[in-house]
Amino acid sequence: MATTFQTRNRAAPRIVVIGAGVGGLTTAAMLARAGYNVTVLEAHVYPGGCAGTFFHQGYRFDAGATLAGGFYPGGPMDIVAAQAGIAQWPAHAADTAMDVFLPGGVHVTRYGDERRFAEHVRAFGPAADPFFAWQERTADALWDLALRLPPWPPQRAQEIARVGGIGLQWLTQNLRHLDPRLAADALRPVAAHLYAAPAALRHFVDGQLLIAAQATSSSANALYGASALDLPRRGIVHLDGGMGAIAQTLAAAVRANGGEVCYRHEVARICFENGRPAGIETRRGESIPADIVIANLPPWSIKPLLSDTAPAALSHLPAAPRDGWGAFMLYAGVDGAIVPADAPLHHQVIVREPLGEGNSVFVSISPAWDSTRAPASKRAITISTHTDPRAWYRLRAEDESMYNKRKQLYADRLLAAAELALPGLRAAADILLPGTPLAFQRFARRVGGWVGGFPQTSLVRGWPPHLAPSLWMVGDSIFPGQSTAAVALGGLRVARAVVEAHPHH
Ligand SMILES: Cc1cc2nc3c(=O)[nH]c(=O)nc-3n(C[C@H](O)[C@H](O)[C@H](O)COP(=O)(O)OP(=O)(O)OC[C@H]3O[C@@H](n4cnc5c(N)ncnc54)[C@H](O)[C@@H]3O)c2cc1C
């Protein structure tokens, strides 16, 4: 079938980005602005993938991600806006990030401002001070480094030299107040800083790390963990229309910069000539030529698109990820009267250990002021828990009635946990829509329901983005992993690497 896709600048390489997740769209917006011919192909009917927002019976539910960070001045989303030509994000700063409910009735409010000091002492006692002092000091040093966008892990000699240069400059500037334990932290878990910690603090850190690093304190890398725990201090925002507004704003920026974003275009094959991508074929049979392909997909989704031309990095890929998570979701449309006017819009409830599987849940409520999210006087609520996706697939294949029973059991567990934060939730709900990891395969094409990228157990856990000549990867499988801000940061790095590797004049 003949292609109808535009070539804006005949002298510039043609780039196809597969997937309109936040990582793919960030990369696309930057490259379109840099003058490349960019086409984004998205299988679904709207952008955002795991950070999309969908319509259902008058409500707009956030499908996966609900907590938006990185919008502070100089933060990742601020840099993306400046470099992609986005005048303003449709974002409103939140006064308080979230409430965390711990086993035994302890309740902690996560403030970004100085109220956090008194709150930590109230919840955990003064014994927690050294932990938070370490965490904030470490995060300050590392965010500064991360925002200089060193390519990580470096792949080419040029990148190794650049990492060395940025590292040296950073060391020279920070040497005077550098904590020597920083080097040790590169190789140990967060738990190294929690030896004498009260149980409540460990529960709190484990719960927060599970959502931010996909691993608890016993295995989450200390440097990564310290930065991830900093999210509330850096500030969070609520977006007009829900999380999907990030991807929609980025898609508009791709177009404003001369690129294209095409929905209902599922890529079936990346075609190779002489060891490089020459184009792609869609499931509908269209062929689109490309000089460079950027896949906004996990490696497990890229490999089937390559038939027998898989680059070395993908040829020994195990059939499924060895670790990582799926998500069980419950979308609830409720009467807004159950939401206290002064309550934060995010709540983490930790019922008991082990975390996940309904024992810990994250609850996010649409803002009262956002009339686009729910019918009058109602609110759209997204509730989620980490779950092993393999169990759901097994059960679905072997015994559908047990699969449905388990779905109901998990929905009940999520409701019971969420009721601790929002009493009366069940009775106030007019819609309760559960979703298993299979829904993430169906709606975000996440093979095996695997979401959230790799658990951040080491600083080199994520994949480097360069897979083969002219073939790149972006999204939550590459460093720095999951979250909208992290995949945007990864997208900035990949766009910069593509410009360096494929310059045009
Ligand atoms: C339940 C849950 C809760 C989360 N909570 C938060 C949170 O509160 N805050 C936060 O910041 N992050 C959160 N995250 C993580 C965040 O959503 C993800 O890390 C991030 O959105 C992933 O972006 P990505 O760029 O990797 O792309 P993805 O979101 O994976 O999007 C990839 C896109 O590619 C498309 N696609 C796939 N295959 C093809 C193909 N063959 N052809 C064309 N298109 C294709 C898909 O349809 C999809 O739109 C959460 C994730 C989940 C699942």
The ligand as a Tripos MOL2 file, in Angstrom:
@<TRIPOS>MOLECULE
LIG
   53    58     1     0     0
SMALL
NO_CHARGES

@<TRIPOS>ATOM
      1 C1         -0.5970    0.8000   37.3950 C.3       1 LIG1
      2 C2          0.4900    1.7640   37.0950 C.ar      1 LIG1
      3 C3          0.6710    2.8580   37.9280 C.ar      1 LIG1
      4 C4          1.6850    3.7710   37.6600 C.ar      1 LIG1
      5 N1          1.7820    4.8800   38.4560 N.ar      1 LIG1
      6 C5          2.6180    5.8730   38.0830 C.ar      1 LIG1
      7 C6          2.5310    7.1380   38.7230 C.ar      1 LIG1
      8 O1          1.6950    7.3540   39.6070 O.2       1 LIG1
      9 N2          3.3660    8.1290   38.2990 N.ar      1 LIG1
     10 C7          4.2330    7.9340   37.2610 C.ar      1 LIG1
     11 O2          4.9540    8.8700   36.8900 O.2       1 LIG1
     12 N3          4.3180    6.7360   36.6400 N.ar      1 LIG1
     13 C8          3.5290    5.7140   37.0110 C.ar      1 LIG1
     14 N4          3.5440    4.5330   36.3400 N.ar      1 LIG1
     15 C9          4.5900    4.2900   35.3380 C.3       1 LIG1
     16 C10         4.3610    5.0140   34.0330 C.3       1 LIG1
     17 O3          3.0270    4.9380   33.6460 O.3       1 LIG1
     18 C11         5.2200    4.3610   32.9620 C.3       1 LIG1
     19 O4          6.5470    4.1440   33.4170 O.3       1 LIG1
     20 C12         5.3020    5.2070   31.7070 C.3       1 LIG1
     21 O5          4.0590    5.7900   31.3890 O.3       1 LIG1
     22 C13         5.7740    4.3000   30.5700 C.3       1 LIG1
     23 O6          5.9710    5.0550   29.4260 O.3       1 LIG1
     24 P1          6.6510    4.4410   28.1540 P.3       1 LIG1
     25 O7          7.1930    5.5970   27.3870 O.co2     1 LIG1
     26 O8          7.6020    3.3590   28.5300 O.co2     1 LIG1
     27 O9          5.4890    3.8380   27.2590 O.3       1 LIG1
     28 P2          4.1670    2.9680   27.4590 P.3       1 LIG1
     29 O10         3.2920    3.6330   28.4450 O.co2     1 LIG1
     30 O11         4.4800    1.5280   27.6110 O.co2     1 LIG1
     31 O12         3.5080    3.2060   26.0380 O.3       1 LIG1
     32 C14         3.9170    2.5210   24.8910 C.3       1 LIG1
     33 C15         2.9190    2.7980   23.7690 C.3       1 LIG1
     34 O13         3.3040    2.0400   22.6350 O.3       1 LIG1
     35 C16         2.1540    1.5150   21.9980 C.3       1 LIG1
     36 N5          2.5480    0.3310   21.2310 N.ar      1 LIG1
     37 C17         3.0110   -0.8550   21.7180 C.ar      1 LIG1
     38 N6          3.2900   -1.7010   20.7170 N.ar      1 LIG1
     39 C18         3.0250   -1.0370   19.5710 C.ar      1 LIG1
     40 C19         3.1310   -1.3780   18.1990 C.ar      1 LIG1
     41 N7          3.5690   -2.5760   17.7970 N.pl3     1 LIG1
     42 N8          2.7730   -0.4490   17.2710 N.ar      1 LIG1
     43 C20         2.3330    0.7770   17.6490 C.ar      1 LIG1
     44 N9          2.2020    1.1460   18.9490 N.ar      1 LIG1
     45 C21         2.5540    0.2520   19.8920 C.ar      1 LIG1
     46 C22         1.2110    1.2070   23.1400 C.3       1 LIG1
     47 O14        -0.1270    1.1520   22.6980 O.3       1 LIG1
     48 C23         1.4990    2.3720   24.0930 C.3       1 LIG1
     49 O15         0.6470    3.4660   23.8490 O.3       1 LIG1
     50 C24         2.5590    3.5800   36.5690 C.ar      1 LIG1
     51 C25         2.3870    2.4740   35.7250 C.ar      1 LIG1
     52 C26         1.3560    1.5790   35.9800 C.ar      1 LIG1
     53 C27         1.1680    0.4240   35.0420 C.3       1 LIG1
@<TRIPOS>BOND
     1     1     2 1
     2     2     3 ar
     3     2    52 ar
     4     3     4 ar
     5     4     5 ar
     6     4    50 ar
     7     5     6 ar
     8     6     7 ar
     9     6    13 1
    10     7     8 2
    11     7     9 ar
    12     9    10 ar
    13    10    11 2
    14    10    12 ar
    15    12    13 ar
    16    13    14 ar
    17    14    15 1
    18    14    50 ar
    19    15    16 1
    20    16    17 1
    21    16    18 1
    22    18    19 1
    23    18    20 1
    24    20    21 1
    25    20    22 1
    26    22    23 1
    27    23    24 1
    28    24    25 2
    29    24    26 1
    30    24    27 1
    31    27    28 1
    32    28    29 2
    33    28    30 1
    34    28    31 1
    35    31    32 1
    36    32    33 1
    37    33    34 1
    38    33    48 1
    39    34    35 1
    40    35    36 1
    41    35    46 1
    42    36    37 ar
    43    36    45 ar
    44    37    38 ar
    45    38    39 ar
    46    39    40 ar
    47    39    45 ar
    48    40    41 1
    49    40    42 ar
    50    42    43 ar
    51    43    44 ar
    52    44    45 ar
    53    46    47 1
    54    46    48 1
    55    48    49 1
    56    50    51 ar
    57    51    52 ar
    58    52    53 1
@<TRIPOS>SUBSTRUCTURE
     1 LIG1         1 GROUP 0 **** ****
